[in-house]
């Protein structure tokens, strides 16, 4: 008796069942789209939140930085907040974490959520940046202020020799808020030489007026005005 047909049918049914089973690629796609109902459904269907897709990334790593509700459900179900990005073969690994991505984008509420679930804000990416470096570089001073409670702003040096404080006070094209933010910062209070550095750089980039209210010595302020002028 020929059972070949029955065997082929069984194989076909097995393949169909396997293809219908929710996969991690479905979860990462839903997370990247910001599809909260689908993310919820797939987690309930048993897809592992720490499984990686064909690109080597978990759902948390591809979630849009603005989607707090998706971060929360993934983290509540055990997603690793410190998963690090790997690159394609032949390329350098970036080692970026979700905290790096969120800090760069400036979503403070999402960053707070990550920290509640154990995110390490002192992890470095491949270029030596902490999340605070990226927040400062892209002008998200509320994020930098929040991170100052948990990370070093003045001594954490990246591969370019820059600290988060350097990005805050540097001429990165972010003219508003530098000195006002530094005055308001209550944690890790700055020393006089840091304040002087802020004022000198502000003067050199035409922003001395923004820094007039900083509590630096009157003599130093007068020297700055004399050297760089009052614009």
KAFEN-V473348 format. One line per field, one symbol per residue. burial: I if it has 16 or more other C-alpha atoms within 10 Angstrom, else O. A space follows every 50 residues. Layout:
BEGIN
burial: ???
END
This chain:
BEGIN
burial: OOOOOOOOOOOOOOOOOOOOOOIIIIIIIIIIOIOIOIIIOIIOOOIIII IIIOOOIIIIIIIIIIIIOIIIIIIOOOIIIIIIIOOOOOOOOOIIIIII IIIIIIIIOIIIIIOOIOIIIIIIIOOIIIIIIIIIIIIIIIIIIIIIOO IIIOOIIIOOOIIIIIIIIIOOOIIOIIIOOIIOIOOOOOOOOIIIOIII IIIIOIIIOIIOOIOIOOOOIOOIIOOOOOO
END
